[in-house]
Amino acid sequence: MKYVVIIPDGGADRPLPELNGLTPFEAAEMPNLDALARAGRVGTVATTPPGFGAGSDVCTMDLLGYEPRLYHTGRAPLEAAALGIETDPTQWIFRLNLVTVGEPGTDQDGLMLDHSAGGIGDSEARTLLNGLSEYWADHEPDLASGFELTPGVSYRSILVDRSGRSYASVRTVPPHEIPNQPWSASLPSGGANADLIVRLMELSRAYLGSHEINQARREQGLRPANSAWIWGQGTRPQLPSFLQRFGLTGGMITSVDLLAGIARLIGWDLIDCPGLTSYHDTDYAAQGRATIASLDRYDIVCCHVEAPDEASHQADWQTKVASLESIDREIIGPVSKALEKYGDPETDPDSEGWRLLVLPDHYTLCSTRKHDATPVPFMMAGAWVRSVVERSFSERQADASDLHIDPGCDLMEYFLRSGLANTRVR
């Protein structure tokens, strides 16, 4: 059996007045997904367990079959794994975003304007981060000596404290959860070591605000990366491999370090796919081709697309709809057609068979620019997947279904094993 999982990150949403009361999934032209849904099954899955926030770290881990209450130690450790950053159990790992905050003297002073600093490019981000490390070392040498800053992709980077200090009682807030809100109320808090992180963030504003890169970005009408925001802390987790848990080999296609880190930790290969970004300028067709080309090498391939989530965080419903349509046209359609060569064991007992799962990891609301923990819709199609009621794919259709999976970590077992008592073992 061949398995494919396609994740349009943050694709689920509420009805929008700009779309005449439709959600982006309902408004988007997605004929391939709808055809698969009518032939397969549609339902909901609770990817955010009680007590957790609706982040891609928690939700993706859950939908891949790893219960966050057992395996989740924080978001940053997952991204550190993608970058090959080695740590021991006493060392704490943070995510650091380059963000845009309202500038002094403006009516937006004190507000979190953009969690991604306008989607700043890798080159500019690396220059700013390297300079920031030097600035910290010059102005707080004793504090900075314990920290190591590693740039990731675009506005994302990883900060490791190797000093042995603990941040177990520290509370941090993701910057994408406070759009257009006062950031001072969401600074790290809880315990003396929270003040150390706050101090680093204070220094970042002093350094980044006047940097020549940001001066140039302002002149070009781009958002400056005028502050660092530190959050998502944890220590390195230990996860059993996917092969140990489910007996299958896997590969991940993603532009995001977080998903790449989860893949590494569960023993999946990272599948190279040039042309990927986290935005609507990504090469959707290349991602579809890479997924198809990987089917012969792996039992399960996961294709993650970040663009709908980033559009939602900018309240850009038009781009969100366009990204969903591109995913359907360039990924879901070609991949589902390629899967047909593996046959249908119901009619041909000698064929290998296939299954396809499409779902967002969480809701990301254009109306609030935030994630939401509502159970997400999913579509499952392929061998022995049938429903009495034909449904198209949308949030409302999924809610009306009789298929609701909770806890979310049970979804992977359902996807891989349900109804396969008579399947042929290779």
C-alpha positions in Angstrom: 0.0 0.0 0.0 1.2 3.5 -0.9 0.2 6.4 1.4 0.3 10.2 0.8 -0.6 13.0 3.2 -1.1 16.5 1.9 -1.2 19.3 4.5 -2.5 22.7 3.3 -1.2 24.4 6.5 -3.8 26.6 8.2 -6.3 26.1 5.4 -9.4 25.7 7.5 -11.2 29.0 8.3 -14.5 30.6 9.3 -17.1 31.9 6.8 -15.9 35.3 5.6 -18.1 38.3 4.6 -15.6 39.0 1.8 -16.5 35.6 0.4 -20.3 36.0 0.7 -20.3 33.9 3.8 -18.2 31.1 2.4 -14.9 29.8 3.9 -11.8 29.8 1.7 -12.2 26.0 1.2 -15.8 26.6 0.0 -14.9 29.5 -2.2 -11.8 27.9 -3.8 -12.2 25.9 -7.1 -10.9 22.5 -6.0 -12.4 20.0 -8.3 -9.8 17.3 -7.6 -10.2 17.4 -3.9 -14.0 17.4 -4.2 -13.9 14.4 -6.5 -11.8 12.5 -4.1 -14.0 13.5 -1.2 -17.1 12.2 -2.9 -15.5 8.9 -3.6 -13.9 8.6 -0.2 -14.7 9.8 3.3 -14.9 13.3 5.0 -14.8 14.0 8.7 -13.1 16.0 11.4 -10.1 15.4 13.6 -9.2 17.1 16.9 -5.5 17.9 16.3 -5.2 20.2 19.3 -5.3 18.2 22.6 -6.7 19.9 25.7 -4.1 22.1 27.4 -2.2 22.8 24.2 -2.2 25.7 21.8 -3.2 25.2 18.2 0.3 25.4 16.7 1.7 23.4 13.8 4.2 21.8 16.2 1.4 20.2 18.3 -1.1 19.7 15.5 1.3 18.1 13.0 2.8 15.8 15.7 -0.7 14.8 16.6 -1.9 14.1 13.1 1.2 12.0 12.4 0.3 9.7 15.3 2.5 11.1 18.1 0.5 12.1 21.1 1.7 15.6 22.2 1.2 14.9 25.9 3.8 12.1 25.6 6.3 13.6 23.1 6.0 17.4 22.9 8.5 19.4 24.8 8.2 22.7 22.9 8.2 24.1 19.4 11.8 25.2 19.2 13.4 21.8 19.8 11.6 20.5 16.7 13.0 23.2 14.5 16.5 22.8 16.0 16.4 19.1 14.9 15.8 20.3 11.3 18.9 22.4 11.5 21.0 19.6 13.0 21.6 21.5 16.2 22.8 19.1 18.9 21.9 19.7 22.5 21.9 17.8 25.8 18.9 17.4 28.2 20.0 20.4 30.3 20.1 22.9 27.4 17.1 24.9 26.5 16.1 25.8 22.9 14.1 28.8 21.9 12.6 30.0 18.6 13.6 33.6 17.7 11.5 35.5 15.2 12.5 38.7 13.4 9.3 40.7 13.8 7.9 44.2 13.0 6.7 46.2 15.9 5.2 49.7 15.8 7.8 52.3 15.8 8.2 55.1 18.4 6.4 58.3 17.5 3.7 56.5 15.4 0.2 55.6 16.3 1.2 51.9 16.1 3.9 52.3 18.7 3.9 49.3 21.1 1.9 47.0 18.7 3.0 43.7 17.2 2.5 44.4 13.5 4.0 41.4 11.7 5.3 38.1 13.1 7.4 37.6 10.0 8.9 41.1 9.4 7.2 41.2 6.0 8.5 37.8 5.0 12.1 39.0 5.1 14.5 37.1 2.9 17.2 34.7 4.1 20.2 36.9 3.2 18.9 40.0 5.0 17.8 37.9 8.0 21.2 36.2 8.4 23.0 39.6 8.3 20.7 41.0 11.0 21.0 37.9 13.2 24.8 37.7 12.9 25.1 41.4 13.8 22.6 40.9 16.7 24.8 38.1 18.2 27.8 40.5 18.2 25.7 43.3 19.7 24.6 41.0 22.5 28.2 40.0 23.2 29.3 43.6 23.3 26.6 44.9 25.6 25.8 41.8 27.8 28.9 39.6 27.5 28.2 37.5 30.6 24.6 36.8 29.5 25.4 36.4 25.8 28.2 33.9 26.4 25.7 31.2 27.2 23.6 31.7 24.1 24.1 30.4 20.5 22.0 31.9 17.7 21.5 29.9 14.5 19.6 31.4 11.5 16.9 29.3 9.9 14.6 30.2 7.0 13.5 33.8 6.5 12.4 35.3 9.8 12.9 32.1 11.7 15.9 31.2 13.8 16.9 29.1 16.8 18.4 30.3 20.1 20.1 27.8 22.4 21.0 28.5 26.0 23.9 26.2 26.8 24.6 27.6 30.3 22.5 25.1 32.2 19.9 27.6 33.2 16.3 26.3 33.4 13.3 27.9 31.8 10.8 25.3 33.0 8.6 27.9 34.7 8.9 30.6 32.0 5.8 31.4 29.9 6.2 32.7 26.3 3.7 33.8 23.7 4.0 33.2 19.9 4.1 36.5 18.1 1.5 35.4 15.6 -1.0 35.1 18.4 -0.9 38.8 19.2 -1.3 40.6 15.8 -2.0 44.3 16.2 -2.0 43.9 19.9 0.3 45.5 22.6 3.4 43.2 22.7 4.5 44.4 26.2 1.7 42.3 27.9 3.0 39.2 26.2 6.7 39.4 27.1 8.3 36.3 28.6 7.3 35.9 32.3 7.5 33.5 35.2 10.7 33.2 37.2 14.0 35.1 37.2 15.3 33.7 34.0 12.4 35.2 32.1 14.1 38.6 32.7 17.2 37.3 30.8 15.1 36.7 27.7 13.4 40.0 28.0 16.8 41.7 28.3 17.9 40.1 25.0 14.7 41.3 23.3 15.3 44.9 24.6 18.8 44.9 23.2 17.5 43.6 19.8 15.2 46.6 19.4 18.1 49.0 20.2 20.3 47.3 17.5 17.8 46.4 14.8 15.8 49.6 14.7 18.5 51.7 13.2 20.2 49.0 11.1 20.9 50.0 7.5 19.0 47.0 6.2 15.9 48.2 8.0 16.4 51.7 6.8 16.5 50.4 3.2 13.4 48.3 3.8 11.5 51.3 5.0 12.5 53.3 1.9 11.2 50.4 -0.2 7.9 50.3 1.6 8.8 47.0 3.3 8.3 46.2 6.9 11.5 46.5 9.0 12.7 43.6 11.1 13.0 45.9 14.1 12.8 43.5 17.0 13.6 39.9 17.9 10.8 37.9 19.6 11.9 34.9 21.7 9.4 32.1 22.4 8.5 28.3 22.0 11.2 27.0 24.4 11.8 23.4 25.3 14.4 20.6 25.5 15.2 18.0 22.9 12.4 15.4 22.7 12.8 11.6 22.2 10.4 10.1 19.7 10.1 6.5 18.5 10.6 6.2 14.8 7.7 5.9 12.4 9.1 2.6 11.2 9.1 1.3 14.8 5.5 2.5 15.4 3.9 1.6 12.1 6.3 -0.5 10.1 6.5 2.0 7.2 9.3 4.2 5.7 8.5 7.8 5.1 9.6 11.1 3.5 8.7 14.7 4.1 8.5 17.6 1.6 8.3 21.0 3.3 9.8 24.5 3.3 9.4 24.9 7.0 12.0 23.9 9.6 9.4 22.8 12.1 8.0 20.1 9.8 11.5 19.1 8.8 12.5 18.7 12.4 9.5 16.5 13.2 10.4 14.4 10.1 14.0 13.9 11.3 12.9 13.0 14.8 10.6 10.2 13.6 13.2 8.9 11.2 11.8 10.2 7.9 14.0 11.5 5.1 13.7 15.1 4.0 12.9 15.1 0.3 14.7 17.9 -1.7 12.5 20.1 -3.7 14.0 23.3 -5.2 11.7 26.3 -5.6 9.8 26.0 -2.3 9.0 29.0 -0.1 6.5 29.5 2.7 4.4 31.9 0.6 2.3 31.9 -2.5 5.4 32.4 -4.7 6.3 28.8 -4.0 6.6 26.3 -6.8 3.5 24.2 -6.2 4.1 22.2 -9.4 7.6 21.2 -8.3 6.1 20.0 -5.0 3.6 17.9 -6.8 6.3 16.4 -9.0 8.6 15.7 -6.0 5.7 13.9 -4.2 5.1 11.7 -7.2 8.8 10.9 -7.8 9.1 9.8 -4.1 6.3 7.2 -4.2 8.6 4.4 -5.4 11.1 5.1 -2.6 8.8 5.4 0.4 5.7 3.8 1.9 4.3 7.1 2.9 5.1 10.6 1.6 4.0 13.8 3.4 3.6 17.0 1.3 3.3 20.1 3.5 2.4 23.5 2.0 2.8 26.6 4.2 1.3 29.2 1.9 -2.4 29.2 3.2 -1.2 29.7 6.8 1.0 32.7 5.9 -1.8 34.3 3.9 -4.1 33.9 6.9 -1.7 35.5 9.2 -1.7 38.6 6.9 -5.6 38.5 6.7 -5.1 38.0 3.0 -8.2 35.9 2.1 -7.6 36.4 -1.7 -4.2 34.8 -1.6 -5.4 32.1 0.7 -8.1 31.1 -1.8 -5.5 31.3 -4.6 -3.1 29.1 -2.7 -5.8 26.4 -2.1 -6.6 26.4 -5.8 -2.9 26.0 -6.7 -2.6 23.1 -4.2 -5.6 21.4 -5.8 -4.4 22.0 -9.4 -0.7 21.4 -9.0 -0.4 18.9 -6.2 -3.7 17.0 -5.3 -4.7 16.5 -8.9 -1.4 15.1 -10.3 -0.6 13.1 -7.1 -4.0 11.4 -7.1 -3.7 10.5 -10.8 -0.2 9.1 -10.2 -1.5 7.0 -7.3 -3.9 5.3 -9.6 -1.0 3.2 -11.1 -0.9 1.3 -7.8 -4.4 -0.1 -8.5 -7.4 -1.0 -6.5 -7.1 -4.3 -4.5 -10.9 -4.5 -4.3 -11.1 -5.2 -8.0 -7.5 -6.5 -8.6 -6.2 -8.6 -5.7 -2.7 -8.4 -7.1 -2.5 -4.7 -7.0 -0.7 -2.8 -4.3 -3.3 -0.2 -3.6 -3.1 3.4 -2.3 -4.6 5.9 0.1 -4.6 9.7 0.2 -5.2 11.9 3.2 -5.7 15.7 2.8 -6.2 18.0 5.8 -5.0 21.3 7.3 -3.1 20.9 10.6 -5.3 23.6 12.3 -7.6 26.5 11.5 -5.9 29.9 10.8 -8.5 32.6 10.7 -8.2 35.5 8.3 -10.5 37.5 10.6 -8.2 37.4 13.6 -4.9 36.4 11.9 -4.6 33.7 14.6 -4.7 29.9 14.9 -7.8 28.2 16.2 -8.2 24.9 18.0 -11.5 23.8 16.3 -11.2 20.2 15.0 -10.2 20.4 11.3 -11.8 18.7 8.3 -10.0 15.8 6.6 -10.5 13.8 3.5 -9.4 10.2 3.1 -9.7 8.3 -0.2 -8.3 5.1 -1.8 -8.5 1.4 -1.1 -11.5 0.3 1.0 -12.4 3.9 1.8 -16.1 4.3 1.1 -19.0 6.4 2.5 -22.7 6.0 2.1 -23.2 9.8 1.9 -21.2 11.6 -0.8 -19.8 14.9 0.4 -17.6 17.6 -1.0 -14.7 18.9 1.0 -15.3 21.8 3.4 -15.5 22.6 7.1 -19.3 22.5 7.1 -19.5 19.2 5.2 -17.0 17.7 7.6 -18.9 18.9 10.6 -22.1 17.3 9.2 -20.3 13.9 8.8 -20.6 11.0 11.3 -16.8 10.6 11.3 -15.1 12.5 14.1 -11.7 11.4 15.4 -10.6 12.5 18.9 -7.9 12.2 20.1 -6.2 13.4 16.9 -3.2 11.0 17.3 -5.7 8.1 16.4 -6.1 9.5 12.9 -2.8 8.0 11.5 -3.8 4.5 12.7 -7.2 4.9 11.1 -5.6 6.1 7.8 -3.1 3.3 7.6 -5.1 0.4 9.0 -8.8 0.8 8.9 -10.6 -1.7 6.7 -7.4 -3.4 5.6 -7.8 -6.8 7.3 -7.5 -8.5 3.9 -4.8 -6.3 2.4 -1.8 -8.0 0.8 1.4 -7.7 2.8 4.5 -7.1 0.6 
